[in-house]
Amino acid sequence: MSDYFVLTEDKRCVPCEDPMEWAEAWGHKRIVKQDRLHRYNFLRYFGFPQPQPILISTVFLGINHNFGPDKDRHPLLFETMVFGGKYNELCQRYETYNEAVNGHEKVLKYVQGKITRL
């Protein structure tokens, strides 16, 4: 299976066997639209003397980031990352668009202290 994927308008991840075709899709933003999941939430973490803004970002990666033995069965194509604060560089990866949306909300709640486990 290919390590390259495109995100269709209906939020499906479709393998792309030709790396040049994949690069063209990214370059022209025909199929892949990275900003569809790009959500920003500015929070304040008060564990520091000065409040520090925190950015939580979820994006479509376009390349399989599962490097384990099940990489072909379960490609990890979306990523949520936290930038700043106590959880700086916290990273969660997902297989599907819906998992990514739900995972983003879960990370947000975790950083806000509304839940204690991811």
C-alpha positions as CSV (number, residue, x, y, z in Angstrom):
1,M,0.0,0.0,0.0
2,S,1.1,3.5,-0.7
3,D,2.4,5.8,2.0
4,Y,0.9,8.8,0.2
5,F,-2.7,9.8,0.6
6,V,-5.0,12.6,-0.6
7,L,-8.1,13.9,1.3
8,T,-11.2,14.0,-0.8
9,E,-14.0,16.6,-0.5
10,D,-16.1,14.0,1.4
11,K,-13.2,13.5,4.0
12,R,-12.0,10.1,2.8
13,C,-8.3,9.3,2.7
14,V,-7.4,7.8,-0.7
15,P,-4.0,6.2,-1.4
16,C,-2.0,7.8,-4.1
17,E,0.5,5.4,-5.7
18,D,2.3,8.1,-7.7
19,P,4.4,10.5,-5.5
20,M,4.4,13.1,-8.3
21,E,0.6,13.0,-8.5
22,W,0.4,13.4,-4.7
23,A,2.8,16.3,-4.8
24,E,0.7,18.0,-7.6
25,A,-2.5,17.5,-5.5
26,W,-0.7,19.2,-2.5
27,G,0.7,22.0,-4.7
28,H,-2.5,22.9,-6.4
29,K,-4.7,22.2,-3.4
30,R,-7.1,20.3,-5.7
31,I,-8.0,17.5,-3.4
32,V,-6.0,18.0,-0.3
33,K,-7.0,20.9,1.8
34,Q,-4.9,21.0,4.9
35,D,-6.8,23.9,6.5
36,R,-10.0,21.8,6.7
37,L,-8.9,20.4,10.0
38,H,-6.6,23.2,11.0
39,R,-8.2,24.5,14.1
40,Y,-6.7,26.9,16.6
41,N,-7.6,27.2,20.2
42,F,-5.7,29.8,22.2
43,L,-5.8,28.8,25.9
44,R,-4.0,30.2,28.9
45,Y,-2.0,28.0,31.2
46,F,-1.6,29.7,34.6
47,G,1.3,27.5,36.0
48,F,3.7,30.2,34.9
49,P,4.2,33.7,36.4
50,Q,3.0,35.0,33.0
51,P,0.2,33.3,31.2
52,Q,1.5,31.5,28.1
53,P,-0.6,31.1,25.0
54,I,-1.1,27.5,23.9
55,L,-1.8,26.5,20.3
56,I,-3.6,23.2,19.5
57,S,-3.4,22.3,15.9
58,T,-4.9,19.3,14.0
59,V,-3.8,18.7,10.4
60,F,-4.0,16.2,7.6
61,L,-0.5,14.9,7.0
62,G,-0.9,13.3,3.6
63,I,1.9,10.8,4.4
64,N,1.4,7.7,6.5
65,H,3.1,8.3,9.9
66,N,2.6,4.8,11.2
67,F,6.0,3.1,11.1
68,G,5.0,-0.1,12.9
69,P,4.3,-3.5,11.5
70,D,0.6,-2.7,11.0
71,K,1.3,0.4,8.9
72,D,-0.5,-0.9,5.8
73,R,-3.7,-1.8,7.7
74,H,-3.8,1.4,9.9
75,P,-2.2,4.4,8.3
76,L,-1.9,7.4,10.6
77,L,-2.7,10.4,8.4
78,F,-3.9,13.1,10.8
79,E,-2.0,14.7,13.7
80,T,-2.9,16.9,16.7
81,M,-0.1,18.8,18.4
82,V,0.1,21.2,21.3
83,F,2.5,24.1,21.1
84,G,3.4,25.9,24.4
85,G,2.4,25.4,28.0
86,K,2.7,22.4,30.2
87,Y,1.9,19.9,27.4
88,N,4.2,21.5,24.7
89,E,4.8,19.0,21.9
90,L,2.1,16.6,23.0
91,C,1.2,14.7,19.8
92,Q,-1.6,12.4,18.9
93,R,-2.1,10.7,15.5
94,Y,-5.3,9.3,13.9
95,E,-6.3,7.2,11.0
96,T,-9.5,9.0,9.9
97,Y,-10.9,12.5,9.6
98,N,-13.6,11.8,12.2
99,E,-11.1,10.3,14.7
100,A,-9.0,13.5,14.2
101,V,-11.9,15.8,14.9
102,N,-12.8,13.8,18.0
103,G,-9.2,13.6,19.1
104,H,-8.7,17.3,18.7
105,E,-11.6,18.0,21.1
106,K,-10.2,15.4,23.5
107,V,-6.8,17.0,23.5
108,L,-8.4,20.4,24.0
109,K,-10.3,19.1,27.1
110,Y,-7.1,17.5,28.4
111,V,-5.1,20.7,28.1
112,Q,-8.0,22.6,29.8
113,G,-7.9,20.1,32.7
114,K,-11.5,18.9,32.0
115,I,-10.3,15.3,31.6
116,T,-7.3,13.6,33.2
117,R,-6.4,11.0,30.5
118,L,-6.2,10.9,26.7
